[in-house]
Amino acid sequence: MSPQRTVQPARGILCSGIPIIEEYEIETADNCYPGRLVEPGTGTHQVVVGTSGSSVIIGVLDTEPDELRTTIYVVDTQARVLRGDIVVLLKAVSGAAISMGEKVQCATAGMVIESTDATKAVGVAEEAKSGDDAEWILVKLTGI
């Protein structure tokens, strides 16, 4: 039997595993696209997109049924946030070099880069990406 490889879905971000799904309200819509990491907002029921200084990432924004990964969430709408032992597609920082098997952490606008701080790592890259090829990357979530 040949080894199995996780492949990128055509529309969604969930690639494998059974996620823990929670719904939150979008507090601010800046960069609130599927595949972006989120952190708690002002209210306990709200989320905002994570930043490079984020230390409390609670999950990744999922796609809505029948929507594309390019559809932005708007303020005050409900959004599905995934977490758990899953493999997902995350948005990588443009031009970032991420090696397979390396830890990744939140960067600007909820995107990911190769981790420089193990305490902020949210997952492990399941594939290598670099340069212009680094738009989307498969990541096994570990820290959230």
C-alpha positions in Angstrom: 0.0 0.0 0.0 1.4 3.4 -0.9 1.6 6.2 1.7 -1.4 8.4 1.9 -1.1 12.2 1.4 -3.5 14.9 2.5 -4.7 16.9 -0.4 -6.0 20.5 -0.5 -9.8 20.7 -0.8 -11.2 22.7 -3.7 -13.4 25.0 -1.6 -13.1 24.6 2.1 -10.1 24.6 4.5 -10.7 21.3 6.5 -8.5 18.6 5.0 -8.6 15.8 7.6 -9.7 15.0 11.1 -12.8 15.7 13.1 -12.8 19.4 14.3 -14.2 21.0 17.4 -16.5 23.6 15.9 -17.5 26.8 17.7 -19.4 29.8 16.5 -18.4 33.3 17.3 -19.4 36.8 16.2 -17.0 38.7 14.0 -16.0 41.8 16.0 -14.1 43.6 13.2 -14.0 42.4 9.6 -10.4 43.4 8.8 -8.9 40.3 7.0 -11.6 38.0 8.3 -11.3 35.4 5.6 -11.4 31.6 5.9 -8.1 30.0 6.7 -7.0 32.9 9.0 -6.1 32.4 12.7 -8.3 34.2 15.2 -8.1 35.3 18.8 -10.7 36.4 21.3 -12.4 39.7 20.7 -13.6 42.2 23.3 -16.7 40.1 24.2 -16.6 36.4 25.1 -18.6 35.6 22.1 -16.5 37.6 19.6 -13.3 37.0 17.6 -10.8 39.1 15.7 -8.0 38.1 13.3 -4.8 37.2 15.0 -1.6 39.3 14.7 2.1 38.7 15.0 1.9 39.5 18.7 -1.0 37.1 19.3 -0.4 34.7 22.2 -3.9 33.3 22.5 -5.0 31.9 19.2 -8.3 30.0 19.6 -8.8 28.6 16.1 -9.1 29.1 12.4 -12.0 30.7 10.5 -13.9 28.1 8.4 -15.7 28.6 5.1 -19.4 29.0 5.1 -21.3 26.3 3.2 -21.4 27.2 -0.6 -18.9 29.9 -0.2 -15.3 30.2 -1.4 -12.1 30.7 0.7 -12.0 34.2 -0.8 -15.3 35.3 0.8 -14.7 37.8 3.6 -16.8 37.7 6.8 -18.6 40.9 7.7 -19.0 42.5 11.1 -21.5 41.0 13.5 -22.0 37.8 11.5 -21.6 34.4 13.0 -18.5 32.5 11.9 -17.5 28.9 12.4 -14.1 28.5 14.1 -12.3 25.2 13.9 -9.8 23.8 16.3 -8.6 20.4 17.5 -6.4 17.6 16.1 -7.0 18.4 12.4 -5.2 19.3 9.2 -6.4 22.6 7.6 -5.4 24.9 4.9 -4.0 28.2 6.3 -3.1 31.4 4.5 0.6 31.9 4.5 2.4 35.2 4.4 3.2 36.1 0.8 6.8 35.1 0.0 7.2 33.1 3.2 9.5 30.1 3.2 8.1 27.3 5.4 9.7 23.9 5.6 7.8 20.7 5.9 7.7 19.5 9.5 8.5 23.0 10.9 6.3 24.7 13.4 4.2 27.7 12.3 2.9 30.7 14.2 0.5 33.5 13.6 1.8 36.5 11.7 0.1 39.6 10.4 -3.6 39.4 9.4 -4.1 35.9 10.8 -1.7 34.4 8.3 1.2 32.0 9.2 5.0 32.0 9.0 7.6 29.6 10.2 7.7 29.8 14.0 10.5 31.7 15.8 8.9 31.3 19.2 7.9 27.8 20.2 5.4 29.2 22.8 3.4 30.8 19.9 3.4 27.7 17.6 -0.1 26.7 16.5 0.8 23.7 14.3 3.2 21.9 12.1 3.6 22.3 8.3 2.5 19.2 6.4 4.2 20.5 3.2 7.0 22.9 2.2 6.2 26.3 0.6 8.3 29.1 -0.5 8.2 32.4 -2.5 5.1 32.9 -4.6 4.1 29.3 -4.0 3.3 30.1 -0.3 -0.2 31.2 -0.7 -1.9 28.3 1.1 -0.2 25.7 3.2 -1.4 22.4 4.9 -0.9 22.6 8.6 -1.7 20.1 11.4 -3.0 22.1 14.3 -1.2 21.3 17.6 -1.3 24.3 19.8 -5.0 25.2 19.7 
